[in-house]
Structure formats: C-alpha cells, structure tokens
Amino acid sequence: GGKWIAEPIFGKSNLIFTLAAADGLLKIHPDATGLSAGELVEVVLI
C-alpha cells in the first residue's frame, strides 16, 4: 500500500459538506485529544 496524507478540518459549521468531499475517515481512540504529525493511523476509505 501507498501512503495518504491527511489535512485537518477546523470548525464545525457545515461539516456534512466537508465529509461529503472526503476520501476517507481516520479511526482514532475516542479519548484522543489530537494526533502528532507523522503518526500512523487506520483509515477507512469511502
């Protein structure tokens, strides 16, 4: 597999439109307060 690059989304207004344009979703722990640059995570492609 190849590597993907994630870009953060700021703000909550109209989030559904942002999700509609997404290529995937990150799976992170519910208690996580953020991710470090370069951290490996599981991605669900949509």
Residue pairs with C-beta under 8 A, 6 or more apart in sequence:
4 23
4 24
4 43
6 26
6 41
6 43
9 15
9 18
19 25
22 46
23 45
23 46
24 43
24 44
24 45
24 46
25 43
25 44
25 46
26 35
26 41
26 42
26 43
27 41
27 42
27 43
27 44
28 35
28 41
35 41
